[in-house]
Amino acid sequence: MTRSYDEERLGTLLRLLRPAPRGWVRTAQELPFARRTLDEIVAQAEADAAFRAALVVDLERALAQAGYEPDSRLVDELRTRLGER
C-alpha cells in the first residue's frame, strides 16, 4: 500500500520526531572527512611500497609519522581495507 504525502505533511511528521542524539550528529558530520582520509591513506599505500610496508610493520607509528592521528576507528578500518588487498 503506497501513501502519498505532500511536503507540508512530511514536514509535520518530521517535526514530531525527537532530535537525533548528539553523538549521531557528530559522527555523521565526521564521516566525509574520515572517508577522504581513509581513501587518501589507502591510495598512498598503493602508490608507495615503502609506506605500505611501514603500515604493515607498525600501522599506528606509520600513521603518526605521516601526520595522521591514529585513533582506533581509523586503525580498525585501515586494517580491514589493507587486509582485503
Helices and strands as residue ranges (DSSP letters): H 7-16, H 22-47, H 49-57, H 59-65, H 72-84
